[in-house]
Amino acid sequence: MLKVENLNKVYPNGTVALKDVSFEVADGEFLAVIGLSGSGKSTLMRCINRLIEPTSGRIFWDGTELTALSADEMRKVRRQIGMVFQQFNLVKRSSVMINVLSGRLGYVSPYQSLFNYFSSADHARALKNLERLGLREKAYVRADSLSGGQQQRVGIARALMQEPKLILADEPVASLDPVLSHSILKYLEQMNKEDGITVLCSLHFLDLVHRYSTRAIGLKEGKLVFQGLPQEIDDAQFKTIFGQEAERVTIL
């Protein structure tokens, strides 16, 4: 279980990104994190794996207080927390294989990582994950030769290399068209249902939340304003999360 207690984040410039946010995520859930741009979704994701340090509050995962761990201890925990980014975060000039293998960096020595040395077992695992994502034939081409949807699938394959128990997907379909959005979310749904990986996924479109998530939380100006089942987000809740001027948009 993931448990977030009274989480706050204030950036050095005074921007308050999170205000007393508390919620729980059961193992195996697909939790959608919804809200406008600037509502705190990305900050929340990065605070959970401490890519950003919270200002105050506590985060527990599997009974361990992540916010109390040293940097070295947290690096070990991150092995089991995969991250999928909006802008893919690939090394564009490197091959797809090298990008996917980088998901094993937490498991190899600094010397091995410096020279991109990975075991034959890691190479086999990378090819298996690429095949699962429909990209086996792209293993040895440059990452920047791929389409946006293909690059995001490489990002998912990289996360799977960590053999994660938790995946944090930070607006993974924000830069993709509707058809590709469903394709990417179906892969995340597959990992969630078939592998039992807990997924936290920030999304903008409510119909995607209804289609893929088992539960949702809503952020507005850094505050938690909704938590519950996707179908409980009625018109009033929608306005609370997205503002009175917001209109529902359907993504086909």
N, C-alpha and C positions, 0 to 999 in steps of 0.2 A: 504493500500500500504506500502511496505517496500522500503526505500530509503537509500542507502549507499553513503556517500559523502566523497571523498578524504581520504579514510581510510588507515592508516599506522600502522604497528606493527613492532617494533624492540625489540627483546628479550634482557634481561640483558647481555647475552654473546656477543651481537653485531649482531646476526643473524637478517637480515631484511627479515621478512616473508611476509609482504604486503606493496606495494608501490603505494600510491595514487589511490586506487581502488574506482571506482564510478559506480553504476548501480541502476536500479529500478526493483521491482518485483510487478506486479499488483496482487490484491486479486484473488485467485483461480487459479493462474498459477502453473505449475509444472516446476520449473527451475532446469536444470541440471548444476552442477558446475564441469567442466572438467579440466584435467591437470595431469601432471606427479606427482608422489610422491614427496613431498617437494615443490610443486608449491604454497602452501599457502591455499589449500582448507579447511583443518581442522581448521587452524587458523581463516580463514574467518568465518566459522560456529560458532566457539566459541566466536568470537568477537561480532557477532550479538546478542547472548543472554548474553554476557558479562561474560561467564565463563572464558574468557581471556579478560583483559582490553586493548583496543586499545591504541596505543601510541598517535595518533592524528586522527582527522577526526570526522565525525558525522554519526549517524545512527538514522533514523526516522522510526517509525512504527505506523500506524493509526494516524498520526499527532503528536505523542509524540516523543520527542528526547530521545532515550534510553541512549545515552551517557551522558546525563545531569542528569539522575536520581540517587538518593541516593541508597545505597545497599538495604535498606528496600523497597523502591519503586520498584526497579528492581526485587526483589523476588516476588512481587505481579504480575508484568508483566509476569514473567516466568511461571506463572500458565497456561498461554494460548500459551506457546511456548513449544511444545513437542520436545524431542531430541531422536534420534535413533542412536546408536553407532556401529562402526565396530565390536568391540569385545563384544557387547551385554550389558556389564556392569550390569550383574545380580549378586545378592547375591546367589552364587551357592549352599550353604547349606540350604537355605530357600526354602520354597515351591513356586511353580509357583504363587499361590494366593497372598502370601505375596509380591512377587516381583511386581505383577501387582498393588496391592493396594498401593505400594509405590509411584505410580503416583499421589496419592491424598495427599501427604505430605504437599503440599503448601496450602491445604484447612483445615488442622486440627491444633490444638494447639501443641506446643512443648511437652506437657505432654502426649497427645494422641499418638503422633508419637513415643515417647520414648518406649511406651508399645504396639506399633502396634495395637492401638485401632482404629477401623474404624466402621462406622455406618452400619446398615443392608442395607441401600440404596447403600453404597459404595460396599459392598459385592455383591449385586445384579448387580451393574454396571460392576464389575470385571468379573463376570460369563458371562454376556452378551457380553462383549468385547472378552473374551476367546472363546466363541462360534462363534463369528464372525470370529475369526482367526483360527477356526478349532481345538481348544485346550481345549474345555470344559472338556473332560475326563482327562486332565492332571493337573487340578487345584490344586490337593493336593499332587502331587509328587514333589520331589526335583528338582530344576532347573538344577542341574548338571547331571540328568539322561536323559535329552533331547538331541536330535541332534542339530547341529549348526543352521539349518534352523528353528527348533522349538524354540530354544532360541531367535532367532531374532524376531520371531512372538510374543513371550512373551514381548520383548522390545517394539514392536509396540503397543501391548495391553496396556502396562504401559503408553506409551505416550498418548494413547486415553483416559486414565483415567483423564487426565488434561482437557479434553474437549477443545483441542487446536484449535486456529485459524491458527496456523503456525506450521509446522513440519520441523525440521532441521535433515536431515538424512545424517550422516557423513560416507560415504563409506559403506553403510549398507550391500552390497553384496560382499565386497572385499575378505572375507574369505569363500565364499560359491561357490559350483560348479554351472555350467551354469543353470541346471534345477531349482535349489533352488533360484538362482538369479532372474529368471523370476517370480517365485512364490512370493518372497518378494516384488518385484517391482509392481506386480499386486495388492497386498494388498494396497500399498501406492497410486497407481493409483486409486483404489476404494475409498479411503478416500478423495482423491483430487476431484474426479468427483461426488461422491454421497453426501459427507458431505461439499463440498466447502472449504476444508482445503488447504491453500497454502502450497506447498511442495518445499523445497530446498534440492536437493539430489546430493551429489558429487559422480561421477562415473568415471570409467576408460575406459570402452568399448563404442565405438561410436555407435554401433548398438543398445545398450541399450538406449543411449541418443535419437536416432531416434525413437525408439519404444515407449518410455514412456514420454518424456518431451515435453512441449509446446514451450520452449525457452531454450537457453543455454548461459552460459558465460564460457570463457576459461581463465585460469591463467597460466602464465609461469614465474617462478622465482619471484613470488609475484606481478607481473604486470598483469593487465587486457589486454589481447591481442585479445579477441573476445567477441562479444555479438550479438545475433541474433537468427534466427530460426535454428533448428538442420540441416535442409536440405541445409542451406547455408554454412555448413562446407565442402568445397570442398577439393581437395588434397592439395592445397596451404595453406588453413587455417589449415588443419590437421598438416602440417609440422610446421607451425608457432606455434601452441599450443604444439605439442609433440616433435618437433625437426626433423631435416633433416634425421636422421637415423631411425626414427620411421616407423613402418609398421602397416597397419590396420589389426586388428585381429577380426574375427567374433566369437561371442559367441552364440551358437545354442539355 
